[in-house]
């Protein structure tokens, strides 16, 4: 027999393991190739595309909401807006009863007129007091003349009295003449004393007139009538009353949507009472909370692509990075994290990034405060 005839035939059971190994080797080789291609593809994508962007879905719409407060006290007379109503800057929101404010304006206007007349009186008094001083000076001159006349009369009567007195010793004149001249002499002395007292009185009157004029001069010194402090104070009170009257009409400080309206007609409001808020949706922004490991290349001015859960991925917003917050949310929380404690666990922190949204995009697709957003920053530049 030949060797061929002695070799046993190969059965399917004997060839199956070898084929399975080859098949497994081919599959693993294909899988490795797919993984390698995927890794290379991801590496290329990250190098040329992925590394140029950072993104987050932890982003929310915000706006500089204007709080509308009552600037004067009084009952609410009318409310001209409703919740969710869109208003423009300067639109009337509500009106507070202005009866008391009008009375205050009229009272302040009357006080101003009184002050103007009083100040004009100061200037008129200055001239009158100047005339009084001239009259008092004339009284002094007249008193000086009276003193001189009285002194001359005293000298004359004294001479007559002494002459009569000497003649009476020789019997040349009667005793009655001596007594008469003595009385005249005494009267002259009295008149001299009266003239001197009159001069003192005239000097006192002059000093009083000078003091009155100086007092009046301090009220008008260095200013024109229109610039007098009393008139300016009265004008300020009138301006304050007029401002209070204007503030009875409450206007929108900016364009936006009325929200949180908490006032009703007839309600008595006090100064500073919150009435409503105006949200400027046309000036909305986004605060995107990025992880700290994503912020290495983030800088103000970089372009941002935004999408909103409200409109879906089909609506894209353009934006720019305005700035990065000065601290994380946990740093400014009511109860800050105690990182120095023994039970410390490292948590990746997030830092708010302020993003300005393009006004044109906001106008076409308005947003509301608090809506969720997705932000993707181009950090390649």
C-alpha positions, 0 to 999 in steps of 0.5 A, a space after each residue: 500500500 502507498 503512503 497516500 492510502 495510509 493517510 486518514 481523511 481530514 474531517 470538518 471537525 479537524 478544520 473548523 478551529 483553524 478557520 475560526 482562528 483566522 476569522 477572529 484574527 481578521 475581525 480583531 485586525 479590522 477592529 484595531 484598524 477602525 479604532 486606529 482610524 477613529 483615534 487618528 480622526 479624533 486627534 485630527 479633529 481635536 487638533 484642527 477643530 475641537 481644540 479651538 472651541 470650548 462649550 457648555 450647556 450650563 448657561 442662562 439668559 440674564 438682563 439688567 432689570 429695572 426696578 420701578 419704585 414710587 418716588 412720592 407717596 399717595 394713592 394710585 389713581 390709574 394703572 396704564 400697563 398690564 403684566 407682560 406688556 411691552 413698553 418703550 422708554 418714557 411710557 407712562 406706567 401708572 399715575 399717583 393722585 397729584 392733589 397734594 402735590 399741586 397744593 405744595 407747588 402753589 404754596 411754594 410759588 407763593 413763598 417764592 413771591 413773598 421772598 422776592 418782595 422781602 428781598 426787594 424790601 431789603 434793598 429799599 431799606 438800605 436807601 431809607 437807612 442811609 437817609 436816616 443816618 444823614 438825618 442823625 448826623 444833622 441832629 448831631 450838628 444841630 446839637 453841637 450848635 445848641 451847645 455852643 449857643 447854650 455855653 454863650 448864654 451861660 457866659 452871658 448870664 454868669 457875667 450879668 449875675 456877677 456884675 449885679 451881685 457886685 453892684 448890690 453891695 454898694 446899693 446900685 441895684 436892687 436885690 430883685 435884679 440880683 435874684 433875676 440874673 441868678 435865675 437866668 444864669 441857672 436856666 442857662 446852665 440847665 439849657 447847656 446840660 439839655 443841649 449836651 444830652 441832646 447831642 448824646 441822644 443824637 449820637 446814640 440815634 446815629 449809632 443805631 441807624 448805622 447798626 440797622 444799616 449794617 444788619 440790612 447790608 449783610 442780607 444783600 451784600 455781594 449778590 444781586 436780588 435774583 441771587 439772594 439766598 432767601 430767593 434761591 432757597 424759595 426757588 429750590 423749594 418750588 423746584 422740589 415741589 414741581 419735581 414731586 408733582 412730576 413724579 406722580 406720573 411714573 414712567 418706564 425707565 427703559 424699553 422692555 417687558 413689564 413683570 412682577 407688577 404688585 400694585 393696584 388702583 387705590 393702593 396707598 404707596 409710600 416713597 420707595 415702595 416697589 411697584 413693578 419691574 421692566 425687563 429689557 429683553 432687547 439688551 439681554 445677555 448670557 452668563 455661561 458657567 464654564 469649568 475652570 479647566 476650560 478657561 485657559 484661552 477664554 478672553 474678552 472679545 472672542 466670538 461665541 455661538 449660542 443656541 436656546 432650548 426655546 428655539 432649538 438648534 436651528 436658531 443660532 445667536 452670535 455673541 461676544 465674550 464681555 468678561 469673566 466673573 471675579 469669582 466662582 459661584 461657591 465663593 459668593 454663596 451664602 455659606 461658602 465652601 470650607 475647603 480648609 476642613 478635614 473632609 475636603 473633596 476636590 470639586 471642579 469649579 465653574 466660573 461665570 462668563 458674561 456674553 453679549 448677544 447680537 441685538 439683531 439676533 435678539 430682535 428676530 428671536 427674543 429671549 426671556 430672562 432665565 432661559 437655558 442656553 448653550 454656548 460655544 466660544 471660539 478660542 482660536 483667536 
